[in-house]
Each structure stands twice: as C-alpha cells, then as structure tokens.
Amino acid sequence: MSHGQPSQPDRAEESLAKLASKVAAQLPDWQIASATMAAKGRLELALEQMPKAHLFPLFMADGWFTGTALPQRLIRQTTVLAPLGLDPRLPEMAAEILCDEIAQRGWKMEATDVLVAGHGGLNSRNPAKATQRFAADLRAILPLQSIRAGFVEEPPKLDDVAASMGRQSLCLPFFAAKGLHVRRDIPEMLELGGFQGDLLEPVGLAAEIPALIARALRDAQRQEKAA
C-alpha cells in the first residue's frame, strides 16, 4: 500500500502494481495485491478479497497516513507491518547501493560525501526522525567522509546542505517512489544550492526492494505463527 497521487491516481496504481508483481515472484504461494490510498475505493476493494491480510506500507515513516488515516480504512482483520523507511534491512541495502555507485565512479569511500534527501514536515517529527535515523545507520556502516541529511519541507533545507558539498558527492533521496518531490523539488533545490555531485534514484526504487518486502512479510507470518 502506498499514498499514491491524487492528481494522477491511475499512474501511481500502475506503478505500485508492477512492484507488487515483483513481490509476488518472491512469494509464489501468497496472494499479493496492491492499492494506493489516493485511488478511491481501491484499498477497500483489495481488502475485501482477503479474509486476513498482511499490509506493507510503502512509506518512509510512521506518520499521519499510517497511524491515523490507514486504520480508519481497514475493513477486515489486517496485520500492518512497519513502513519501508523503518525496515531494519534498508540501511544495509542502501549501503551496498552506495558502495556500487562510488566504485563505478572510481572514488574513494573516505573522500566521498553523501546527502540523504528527506521529506521532513512541520506537522510531525516522524519523517525527519526516520531520515536522520537512516543517515545515522549508514554512517555506522560506511567509512564515508561525511553523510548529512537535508529536507524538502523543513530545516536544514536541502539546498542549504547541498551548498556545502563538493564534486565527489552523492544525493540519495529517502523516498519510496518517484513522485513530485523527487521529480521536481529535489532537483530544483539541489540546483539552487549549487550541488556539484550526482543525484541517485530514490531508495524505494532499488532493485532489491521487492525481496526486502517479501522478507518482511515472511517474518510477520512466522511471528504470528509463533505467538
């Protein structure tokens, strides 16, 4: 389940369905469906077809949508997992991606800076906390020169942080999909800050994400059986 795009709900539904099909390939004995919250009635329709479901939120933090809006729309017994951004395997997966990107450029790890681009928000501290936690986990894994976080919607703003970074820098968007923030706001803010490095795809589009989601679902099932 993801938020989707209210202005273009079908586009987001199609994108999420492609991800669901890749998760289904990892779990051939499972019934895998997908739905965005923005597409009217799609979440309820998907849940109607499943007597008991495990729901994986394709969100980067446990904010208002997963904590308030989602529970109000659950029409059947549903186990809601931790969102993607809080999955304990995500930092290790992202670290491998950064290692590959750095190696491809012939850079040294110790001379490379990484900028984690987060959403942030003034209405809840959770998105910023999730981004900072992710950056801290990466810092503990990789011997980078520096790793910092900048936000689209709160200080420290992405453009301000980008202004202090050199050419040997990578920007990794801490986002689940390639929505408007990733397609427009992040590139514009990086340009405003004079960012000299390279902008990567959002972590939620990594090729390893379907396997990560499948593992999370298997773990949830095992925990329920053991309880």
C-alpha positions in Angstrom: 0.0 0.0 0.0 1.2 3.5 -0.8 -0.1 7.0 -0.7 -0.4 7.4 -4.5 -1.0 10.6 -6.4 -4.4 12.3 -6.0 -3.9 14.2 -9.3 -3.0 11.0 -11.2 -4.3 8.0 -9.2 -4.1 5.6 -12.1 -0.4 6.3 -12.8 0.5 5.5 -9.2 -1.7 2.4 -9.2 0.1 1.1 -12.2 3.5 1.7 -10.7 2.6 0.0 -7.5 1.1 -2.9 -9.3 4.4 -3.5 -11.0 6.2 -3.6 -7.7 3.5 -6.0 -6.3 4.1 -8.4 -9.2 7.8 -8.4 -8.4 7.0 -9.2 -4.7 4.6 -11.9 -5.9 7.5 -13.5 -7.8 9.3 -13.8 -4.5 6.3 -15.3 -2.7 4.7 -17.7 -5.2 2.4 -19.3 -2.6 1.0 -15.9 -1.5 -1.8 -13.8 -2.9 -0.3 -10.4 -3.5 -2.4 -7.3 -4.3 -1.7 -3.6 -4.3 -3.6 -0.4 -3.7 -2.9 3.3 -3.2 -4.8 5.4 -0.6 -5.4 8.1 -3.2 -7.4 5.9 -5.6 -10.9 6.0 -4.2 -12.1 2.6 -3.0 -9.1 0.6 -4.2 -7.8 -0.2 -0.8 -11.2 -1.4 0.5 -11.7 -3.5 -2.7 -8.3 -5.2 -2.2 -9.0 -5.9 1.4 -12.5 -7.4 0.6 -10.8 -10.1 -1.4 -8.6 -11.1 1.5 -10.1 -12.6 4.7 -6.9 -11.9 6.6 -4.2 -9.7 5.1 -0.6 -8.5 5.9 -0.3 -4.9 4.8 3.1 -3.5 3.9 3.1 0.4 3.9 5.3 1.8 1.2 6.0 4.9 3.3 9.3 6.2 4.7 8.0 7.0 8.2 5.2 6.1 10.6 3.3 9.4 10.2 -0.3 10.5 9.9 -1.2 8.4 6.9 -0.1 5.1 8.5 -1.0 6.0 12.1 -4.4 7.7 11.6 -5.7 7.6 8.0 -5.0 4.0 7.3 -6.6 2.4 10.5 -9.8 4.2 9.7 -10.0 2.4 6.3 -9.2 -1.1 7.4 -12.4 -3.1 6.9 -11.0 -6.5 7.7 -8.6 -8.1 10.1 -5.2 -6.8 8.9 -1.7 -7.0 10.2 0.0 -3.7 9.4 3.8 -4.0 9.2 6.4 -1.3 9.8 6.7 1.1 6.9 9.6 0.7 4.4 11.6 3.5 5.8 11.8 1.8 9.2 12.7 -1.7 7.9 16.0 -2.7 9.7 17.4 -4.1 6.5 17.0 -0.9 4.5 20.3 0.8 5.6 22.4 -2.3 4.8 20.7 -2.5 1.3 21.3 1.2 0.7 24.9 0.9 1.8 25.5 -1.7 -0.8 24.0 0.6 -3.5 26.2 3.5 -2.4 29.3 1.2 -2.5 28.5 0.2 -6.0 27.9 3.9 -7.1 31.1 5.0 -5.5 33.1 2.1 -7.1 31.6 2.8 -10.5 32.9 6.4 -10.3 36.4 5.3 -9.2 36.1 7.3 -6.0 37.5 6.5 -2.6 34.9 5.9 0.1 36.8 8.0 2.6 36.7 11.1 0.3 33.0 10.8 -0.6 30.2 12.8 0.9 26.5 11.6 0.9 23.5 13.8 1.2 20.3 12.0 2.2 17.3 13.9 0.9 14.3 13.6 3.1 10.7 14.9 3.1 10.5 16.3 6.6 7.5 18.3 7.6 6.3 20.8 10.2 3.2 18.8 11.3 5.1 15.7 12.5 8.6 15.0 13.7 8.5 11.4 12.5 9.5 11.9 8.8 12.6 13.8 9.9 13.4 11.3 12.7 13.2 8.4 10.2 15.5 10.2 7.8 18.1 11.1 10.5 18.0 7.5 11.8 18.6 6.1 8.3 21.5 8.5 7.8 23.0 7.5 11.2 22.7 3.9 10.3 24.5 4.5 7.0 27.2 6.4 8.9 27.8 3.4 11.1 28.2 1.1 8.1 30.2 3.1 5.7 33.5 4.9 6.2 32.4 8.0 4.3 33.9 11.4 4.6 30.5 12.7 5.7 26.9 11.9 5.5 24.3 14.6 6.1 20.5 14.9 5.8 18.6 17.8 4.2 14.9 18.2 3.8 12.3 19.5 1.3 9.9 20.8 3.9 11.9 21.8 7.0 15.3 22.9 8.1 18.0 22.1 7.4 16.8 22.6 3.9 18.2 20.5 1.1 19.6 23.4 -0.8 21.4 24.8 2.2 23.1 21.4 2.9 23.9 20.9 -0.8 25.7 24.2 -0.9 28.5 22.9 1.4 29.2 19.7 -0.6 31.9 19.2 -3.3 32.0 17.4 -6.6 32.6 13.9 -5.0 29.2 13.8 -3.5 26.1 11.6 -4.0 22.5 12.6 -3.1 20.3 9.7 -2.1 16.5 10.5 -1.9 14.9 8.9 1.1 11.6 8.4 -0.7 9.6 5.4 -1.6 8.7 6.4 -5.1 9.4 8.9 -7.8 6.6 11.4 -7.0 6.6 15.2 -7.5 9.1 15.8 -4.7 11.7 13.5 -6.3 11.0 14.5 -9.9 10.8 18.3 -9.4 11.5 19.7 -5.9 14.7 17.8 -5.1 16.5 18.6 -8.4 15.4 22.2 -8.1 16.7 22.6 -4.6 20.0 20.9 -5.5 20.4 23.3 -8.3 19.6 26.2 -6.1 22.2 25.1 -3.6 24.8 24.7 -6.4 25.1 20.9 -5.8 28.1 19.6 -7.7 27.6 15.9 -7.1 25.3 13.2 -8.6 21.6 12.6 -7.8 20.7 9.0 -7.4 17.3 7.3 -7.8 15.2 7.2 -4.6 15.9 4.3 -2.3 12.4 2.9 -2.7 13.1 2.2 -6.4 16.1 0.0 -5.8 16.0 -3.4 -7.4 16.3 -5.1 -4.0 13.1 -3.6 -2.6 10.8 -6.5 -3.7 12.9 -9.0 -1.9 13.1 -6.8 1.2 9.3 -6.5 1.2 8.9 -10.3 0.8 11.3 -11.0 3.7 9.3 -8.6 5.9 6.1 -10.4 5.0 7.6 -13.8 5.7 8.9 -12.5 9.1 5.5 -11.2 10.1 3.9 -14.5 9.2 6.4 -16.5 11.2 6.0 -14.2 14.2 2.2 -14.7 14.1 2.5 -18.5 14.0 5.0 -18.4 16.9 2.8 -16.3 19.0 
